[in-house]
Amino acid sequence: MRVITGTARGKQLETREGRAVRPTPERVKEALFSIIQFHIEGRRVLDLFAGSGQLGIEALSRGAREAVFVDSSRESASVIRKNLDSCGFASRAKVKISDFEAYLARENQPFDLAFLDPPYRTGLLQRALPQAAARMNPGGTIICENPSDEEMPETAGGFQRIRSYRYGKIILSVYRKEDVTES
């Protein structure tokens, strides 16, 4: 797993061993960042269920101002910190060891871009989406990764699913505020 482009292009990223994590496949990550390429620079990013931190790190490499990585696993947090250090992004990042609900309940600074990629088929994504939407700027974008056999809601917390992209068995669902048009 590597950083695709930007200031950390080509950097190899560590990940946890075993089945506890499921990194986003390289081709899906490339597609995701093509979709949002004009919605990254200068933005504040939330990488919820961060795992290795690869999505938030890719956003930082492409010019995001700041990224917050949230994962309930201490082991994942350690891997994220190592990856941030190796890419030179530690000063622009915060790593939080917390479950998503506790973190979102106490967070008061809004985000511009959020990645939600929890373990599949756990119901976490459907629970996290409206809570994350409540912590977004009005012009923000939420990207959810889910398996193709899992239904996603059309709306969540004032955000509307504007498009879904299928990559084999993976779906990327893009949400934006209902009163903000796609640009």
CORLINJO-V765086 format. One record per run of one state. SS is the DSSP state (H for helix, E for strand, C for the rest). FROM is the first residue (numbers start at 0). TO is the last residue. If there is no record, write none. Layout:
# CORLINJO-V765086
ss,from,to
SS,FROM,TO
SS,FROM,TO
This chain:
# CORLINJO-V765086
ss,from,to
C,0,0
E,1,1
C,2,10
E,11,11
C,12,24
H,25,34
C,35,42
E,43,47
C,48,52
H,53,60
C,61,64
E,65,70
C,71,72
H,73,86
C,87,88
H,89,91
E,92,96
C,97,98
H,99,105
C,106,109
E,110,115
C,116,122
H,123,132
C,133,134
E,135,146
C,147,153
E,154,155
C,156,157
E,158,166
C,167,168
E,169,176
C,177,182
